[in-house]
Amino acid sequence: METAYVLVNCDLGAEDGIIEDLKHIDSVKEISGTFGAYDIIAKVEHQDKDKLRETITWNIRKFAHVRSTLILMGIPKQS
C-alpha cells in the first residue's frame, strides 16, 4: 500500500467544502482540519503509486479554492 499525506492550503472559508469533496474520493482515508500554514491534512492510500499520484494531481489539486498543496510520501519500509 502506498501512502501520502496531503497538506492543503485553501481560500479563507473554503475548508468545509473541500473537506466534503475529499470525503467522496475512495483513496482518501482520513481528513482533518488543521491550524497553521495549511488548513487541511488528508491521508491518501492506494495500491498503485501512479494511481495515488493521479488522485492527488488530477483530483485534490484541481478542487476549486485549493491554493497550494504539500505532499509527503510515506516510506513503506519505515511504516
C-alpha positions in Angstrom: 0.0 0.0 0.0 1.3 3.4 -1.0 0.6 6.3 1.4 0.7 10.1 1.0 -0.2 12.9 3.4 -1.6 15.9 1.5 -1.4 19.2 3.3 -3.9 21.7 1.7 -3.9 25.4 1.8 -7.2 26.9 0.7 -9.1 30.1 0.4 -10.4 31.5 3.6 -13.8 29.9 4.4 -13.5 27.1 1.9 -12.3 24.4 4.3 -15.7 22.7 4.9 -16.4 22.4 1.2 -13.0 21.0 0.4 -13.3 18.5 3.3 -16.7 17.4 2.0 -15.2 17.0 -1.5 -12.3 14.9 -0.1 -14.8 12.5 1.6 -16.0 11.5 -1.9 -12.6 10.2 -3.0 -12.2 6.5 -2.3 -8.4 6.7 -1.8 -8.8 9.4 0.9 -8.7 7.5 4.2 -8.5 10.3 6.8 -9.2 14.0 6.8 -8.6 16.7 9.4 -8.8 20.4 9.6 -5.6 22.0 11.0 -4.3 25.2 12.4 -1.1 26.7 10.9 0.3 27.3 7.4 -2.0 24.6 6.0 -5.7 24.3 6.5 -6.4 20.5 5.9 -4.4 17.3 6.1 -5.6 14.2 4.2 -4.2 10.7 4.3 -4.4 9.1 0.8 -3.7 5.4 0.2 -3.7 3.3 -3.0 -2.1 0.0 -4.0 -0.6 1.6 -7.1 1.8 4.6 -6.7 0.8 6.0 -10.1 -2.9 6.0 -9.2 -2.0 7.6 -5.9 -0.2 10.4 -7.8 -3.1 10.8 -10.2 -5.6 11.1 -7.4 -3.6 13.9 -5.9 -2.7 15.7 -9.1 -5.9 15.4 -11.1 -8.5 15.4 -8.2 -7.3 17.1 -5.0 -5.1 19.7 -6.5 -7.8 20.7 -9.0 -10.5 21.4 -6.5 -11.9 24.9 -6.6 -10.4 27.1 -3.8 -7.3 25.0 -3.3 -4.4 27.4 -3.3 -1.5 25.0 -2.7 -0.6 21.6 -1.5 2.4 19.9 0.1 2.7 16.2 -0.5 4.5 13.9 2.0 5.0 10.4 0.6 5.3 7.5 3.1 8.3 5.2 3.0 6.9 1.7 3.1 9.8 0.1 4.8 9.7 2.6 7.7 6.0 2.0 8.5 
